[in-house]
Amino acid sequence: MKTRYHWMWSFFIIISSLILVAGCANSSQTSTSGEESSDSANVNTGQSEDTIKIGVIVADTGPASSLGKPEADVARLLKKQLADKEFNGKKVELIIEDYATDDTKAVVIMKKLISEHMVSAVVGGTQTSTSVALGGVALENEIPLVALGVLNDDQFNDFMVQAPQANATVLQKAVDYLNNNGIKSVAWVNARDGFGQTGLPVFEKMAKENNIDIIAVEDFDAEANDMTVQLTKIKPKKPEAVIIWSRPPGAGIIAKNFKQLGFDIPMIQSHAVSNKGFLEQVGADGEGVLVIGSKLNVLHSIEDSEQKQILEDFSQPFIKEYGYDPGPFGGYAYDGIQMVLQAISEGKETPQDIKEYLETISYKGVTGTYNMKPDNRNSVAGDGMAMLRVGNDGWEIAE
């Protein structure tokens, strides 16, 4: 009996020991796996103690690519230039993403830039609707966003500033032209999209203040391929000028329709068309169309000044690299990125610090002179703008 009891006790001890050893081994494997998972996570998020990352989200392809491609090319050129630079001992990396003119895709990209790459700021949203969508992500994650789309005051939140001029600043050029030429009645046409619908409420107020009558208002689907119906409704009302608030390709189509219908009054288009893509689209049909554009478009025609030097320092390396003029949208991307870089150069590296810096930044850019305030987040002046005309050889000064 003793012998049997002794044998059973020994067997119990052996089995218990084997279970204990197996458990320890499994625990060790779990710990090792956890460490590997943690290391992998660090790699995936792009975290680095010596690199600050900035996300750039633009419409490099898709319907808005005439605006977004120069923005993407500007970012690519700056990425090259930053490769050999350090800011207070740290590198800065631009992570450039194409949202293909799809706002939903843009939101997904921004969330990924934040969660996986741990960006400190984002520059982007070629279109108004995209900038609004990205602004929501910026607020939710407390990441500063420099919007590249044109916004109205009620579309901002505390984590957004804007690179392009405000609609009121742009439209002042149109109002000045109308006043200088004694024009007192106009028709207004806009696309039914995020950008197109931002202009009229601003212009209505400015027109009233300047005794300008808006005698016709029409709109069109941004993807439409003919606007003769809208223009035919306008023509009998005999406006002295027509203002178009849209972007290519719609803006180019309506310019062609305008010529086909034999209008003999000025057509004024927004700054969203002051690019090479619009010139190529309209061809000879666009001759005489007025565009509120950038001095970048007519750099050869402006007098020597500090501002001209800023414009040349930006545009000449770009043209050498890509063979075309970056236009105002390239300027928006350049200024947006440079404002974030200025913050980093001043030792502002965290999202919160960069956000606070951008709220009160003073910066002389290619778009114009920026003097941001917490209650005015699109306060770039109109000193970088000009009224342009489509001529035989491209852009001409119309002022």
Secondary structure, 3 states (H helix, E strand, C coil): CHHHHHHHHHHHHHHHHHHHHHHHHHHHHHHHHHHHHHHHHHHHHCCCCCEEEEEEEECCCCCCHHHHHHHHHHHHHHHHHHCCCCECCEEEEEEEEECCCCHHHHHHHHHHHHHCCCCCEEEECCCHHHHHHHHHHHHHHCCCEEECCCCCHHHCCCCEEECCCCHHHHHHHHHHHHHHCCCCEEEEEEECCCCHHHHHHHHHHHHHHCCCEEEEEEEECCCCCCCHHHHHHHHHHCCCEEEEECCCCHHHHHHHHHHHCCCCCCEEECHHHCCHHHHHHHHHHHCCCEEEEEHHHHHHHCCCCHHHHHHHHHHHHHHHHHCCCCHHHHHHHHHHHHHHHHHHHCCCCCHHHHHHHHCCCEEECCCCEEECECCECCCECCCCEEEEEEECCEEEECC
